[in-house]
Amino acid sequence: MTVKFPKAVLFDLDGTLLDSAPDMLATANAMRAARGVAAMTSAELRPHVSKGSRAMIGAAFPGLDEAGRLELVPEFLEIYDRELGRHAVAFPGVAELLDALDRNGVRWGIVTNKPEGLAVSAVEASGWTQRSGVLVGGDTLAERKPHPLPLLHAAQAIDMAPADCVYVGDDERDIEAARAAGMRSVVALWGYRLPGDDPARWGGDVMLEQASDLLDPTRWP
């Protein structure tokens, strides 16, 4: 029996398809410089990237409480909009993986918690706009991951049943959303994780070290 790729694949964006940490680092350091604070390193910010803007602001300014972090979100997003695409690159193996999915007639799309406007810009900068069957941002719908609605909406948009879709993501929220949507899931271990995160406890169907592992149809759940 020939093993084939899934009928459809949905991807998280930051930390799964796109290594956007360099853009985020430039953003955080611009904010720190404006306040006379020395630049932080990639190693300090990188684990927080998949957790969202407030988490990255918290890493950049550890003394801030939740209200203080929330107050800086508009500034963070404004600066990030200027830095977007200037430093980020696709993770190793992603280009080859997307090519393989296209060659094999696999429908694929992107479901991210990044605001839709920024997600559209990031996808365009990466050259994926015409190839991605759907793009759902964190503010596209009334709910965002880990709620299953964005994944279910994306599956419907590409005319696929949830059971025929696999969701690939690097955060626990991704795996929770996939499970709630009735989709199989791949934990992208090449993405961003905090030191205390334990992907083995997330309940994903498969955990893989690099995007190129998915070039082998037998590695998919």
Number of C-alpha atoms within 10 A of each C-alpha: 3 5 10 12 19 19 17 23 23 26 24 25 26 27 24 26 28 20 22 24 24 21 20 28 25 22 25 23 17 19 20 17 12 9 9 9 13 11 15 15 13 13 10 12 22 22 20 22 25 28 17 13 22 20 19 25 27 19 20 23 16 11 10 15 10 12 9 14 21 17 13 16 15 11 13 21 17 11 17 20 17 12 18 21 19 13 14 19 17 16 19 15 15 19 15 14 18 20 12 16 19 14 9 13 12 17 21 25 25 24 27 26 24 22 14 18 13 16 22 17 15 23 20 13 15 16 11 16 16 9 14 18 19 19 23 24 22 19 15 17 12 9 13 21 20 20 18 21 18 28 30 20 17 22 27 13 14 15 12 16 14 20 13 14 26 24 27 27 31 25 25 22 19 29 27 19 22 30 19 15 22 17 24 22 27 24 25 25 18 19 24 23 20 14 8 6 13 10 17 11 8 15 15 23 16 15 21 15 12 16 22 15 14 21 18 13 13 12 14 20 14
